[in-house]
Amino acid sequence: MAIKRSGVGYADFSGGDLNFVIRGERGDCECSPGCANCYAREILERYGNLPAETKTYPEKLYRLRTAVFPRGGDPFRRGLWSRPLAFACDFGDLFHKRVPDAFIVQALDLMAERDDVDWLVLTKRSARMATLVGSWRRRRRQNVPQHLWLGASVSNRREAMLNVPIVEAMGRLGATGWISYEPALVGVDWTAMLGRYHVDWLVCGAESGAKRRRFHANWARMARDGCLAARQRVPFFYKQGSALHPGRNRILDGQVWNEFPH
């Protein structure tokens, strides 16, 4: 079956069967200050699709084995003939405590097999990701494929300090390791952070919506400047500034930053 195009600014496809994990009701999923105004919760509540607790959907995962990611229409984010970027579980977290280890392994196996797609996986539970991906790699006796983009979400300095080293470790295992600094709630010294640790990609964005919290463009500049100053230059993607609707106010110092790794 075909997968729908994504409204996420850096992905080609999301939603539908790509949401083979969906977050549960309020309190089931929140684990970070960035969770306070979760867009996934609001959308799921609006349409009455929010399960009582975080839930897995094996039938969706199974259908992804033969899913079609069509090239027709608008070009992909990185060009018409690039591999499609598919955002897995953007309404949930693959590494949530309620997701069984065996299901996570099945998901990793499927994404590894589908090397015609670059798979975006983003978690707020990077410690569990590190443990399970490490054991999965040892079982396979080979590196994590580069087309698995394993990332962690951070909103403040503490989360950056905890998550950036783990993302660097994912890169050392062979994956494309990335950081989503969204929603950015405070400034982070990314020059120091990326001077010590290497990540393959950094996405930065403000919070959107009527309840959005304050955001300073200087926080985005600190992220961009850290990427530019890194010993191994880090591609920088500025997803959005502060606005009612997502994807707005994307110009930073006269430029739209749409950089991708590889």
Secondary structure, 3 states (H helix, E strand, C coil): CECCECCCCCCCECCHHHCCEECCCCCCCCCCHHHCCCHHHHHHHHCCCCCCCCEECHHHHHHCCCCECCCCCCCCCCCCCCCCEEEECCCCCCCCCCCCHHHHHHHHHHHHHCCCCEEEEEECCHHHHHHHHHHHHHHHCCCCCCCEEEEEEECCHHHHHHHHHHHHHHHHCCCEEEEEECCCCCCCCHHHHHHHCCCCEEEEECCECCCCCCCCHHHHHHHHHHHHHCCCCCCEEEEECCECCCCCCCEECCEECECCCC
